[in-house]
Amino acid sequence: MIEIIILNYLEKRLDCPVVLSLEDGFKESRFVRFERVGSSKTNLINRVSLAFQSYGSSLLDAAKLNEELKSAVSELSALEEIGSVKLVSDYNFTDDSTKKYRYQAIYEIYF
């Protein structure tokens, strides 16, 4: 599963927790969460769309973590399992209902 490869890579590259889901009682204010939002396969080439959410204690902290994340994800193509990485978009994605600051980056990853 490509998510496990990316999770293991990001855990080594980022100085914060990286999770696939938020469990009850999760207390960290600075972390990255990501999930699959789409995928396809053409001529034996897999493509996955992933949404990465960078959370911070302030909007500036979330923006800085987003930049660190983008730097790390852009280097995923150095892994043997990854063919290419494309940033589709990134933007402020603050959760108004919980008042948690976050940025979201959408990537297409081919493998």
N, C-alpha and C positions, 0 to 999 in steps of 0.2 A: 504494500500500500504506500503510495507516494507521500501521503501525509506523515507517515512515520519517519521517512527519510528526511523530510523537511523539518519536522519537529526536532529530531536529534541534531541536525545541523544548526538550527537557530538556537537551541539550548546552549551550544558551545560558543556561538558568536555573540549573543546578546547578554548584557549584564542585568537581566531581569527574568522572571518566570515567563515561559511560553506554554500556552495551554490550548487544547482543542475544544474544551467546554468549561463553563464556570460551574463549579460545585457549590452547594449551599455552604455558607461559612467562609468562602474565599475572601480573604481580607487584604490582599495586596492592592496598593493604589497604582503601582507602575508595573505593567505587564503587557504581553502581546497575546492575543487570541486569534486563531484563524480557523476557517472552515471552507469546505468545498461548496461552491455555488453553481457549478456546472462542469460538464466534461463531454468529450467526444473522442472518436477514434476514426482516423481516415488513413487508408493504405498502411496499416500496422503502426501508425504514429498516434500516440495518445496525447490528448490535450486536457488539462484541468484548469478551471478558473477557480482561484482562491481569493477570499476576502480576508485581509489581515487587518485587525483592529489594534491600534496602539493606544493604551490607556495611560494617563498621567494624572498627577495630583493638581496640575494646572493645565490650561490650554497650551502654554509654552512647553511644558514638560511632555505633553502628548505629541506636540509637533516635533520636538527634538527626538523622541523615541521613534517616531515615524521615519525620520531621516536616517537614523541608525538601522532601522529595519530595512528600508529600501536599499541601503548600501549592502547589507548582508544578503538580501534576496537576489540582488543583481549578480552576486558572485556564485549563486547556486549552479550556474552552468559549468562551473569548474568540476562539479561532481560527475562521476562516470555515468550515473543513472539519468542525468538531466541533459536534454538536447539544447533547449534554449528557454529564455525567460523574457517576458515582455510586460512592462508596466502599462496597464490600460488607463488607470486613473488613480489619483489620491486626493483626499479632501477632508475637511473638518467634518466629523461625524459625531459630535457631542450628543449624548443621550439626554434629551430634555426631561424624560420621566424620572431618571435616577440622578440627574445632575452630574454625571460622570463625564470627564473630558476624554475625548478619544479622536483619533484620526483613522481613516480607513484607506487602505491601498488595495486595489484590485489588480491581480496578476494573471496572465495566461502562462502556463508552464507546459512545455512539450517534453515528452519522455518516451 
